[in-house]
Amino acid sequence: MPKRRVPERVDVIGVPMDLGADRRGVDMGPSAIRYARLRESLTALGVTHYVDHGNIPVPIAESHAALEVKNAKFLPIILGVCTELSRLVEEAMRKGGFPLVLGGDHSIAIGTLAGVKNARGRAPGLLWFDAHGDINTPLTSPTGNVHGMPVSIALEERSIVPERTALIGLRDVDAGERKRIAELSVRAFSMSDIDRLGMERVIEEALQVVGSEPGSVHVSFDMDGIDPSEAPGVGTPVRGGLTYREAHLAMESIAGAGVLGSLEITEINPIFDERNRTAELAVELILSALGKTIL
């Protein structure tokens, strides 16, 4: 596998968002990842310019309960935060940086994808690693939680296109999401597909979907895509997920393809973690995605 060139500049943007989910705690995810020696690890990898933009301010739920929208809780506030995130991502890319966005719940992808699209002038290919489809709408969502809707919202905003989107690691999909995935012809790889085909082939097929142009692909990685035995500190754990090596192989393969242009890690919940091991795994996966190899 060819070794991908490590980006010279990485722009880290924290988004302590927990408004998109019912469980509290994922707002501490950016701090947990930084605490897991993110800066030191990226510097050792070869990143020469590590730019940390800090955390985008996010209102707390208790202060804004009156702003809930039926079947899309806190949506106006979430979109406001995502507008600022979009601006920072676009600015980082225009300065030659590689955006590394740290969540927070997965609703932050709305802003990340908008910023990437604005900077590139066209929609990126999307590799979405997640136990869940996150393609509900307010009409199909059984909970009204926006972290289950970012793929749909990004499609609606034309930040991404269905024909260059691949969902990987699905194992907990709502009925409405199954229907939307089929109607939109979004390529989806369930854990059953990964069991049958193996991760190497799944990534090969997914890369054929999202595109091969250098820097043209965004990876959005929900840590609940990994099995809870390896990543216990997540917002919505589901048994039967990716193994440690499957997750690393996916990131190593994407790095080797040379297509990665931006990355976000979401849904780490330190309240449920064990000695910060989920955040430490997240840092390991970031390194693999940015070019670290075993040999």
Beta strands, then each sheet from edge to edge (+ up, - down):
strand 1: 9-15
strand 2: 49-55
strand 3: 98-103
strand 4: 125-129
strand 5: 165-170
strand 6: 187-190
strand 7: 217-222
strand 8: 260-266
sheet 1: 2+ 1+ 3+ 8+ 7+ 4+ 5+ 6+
end
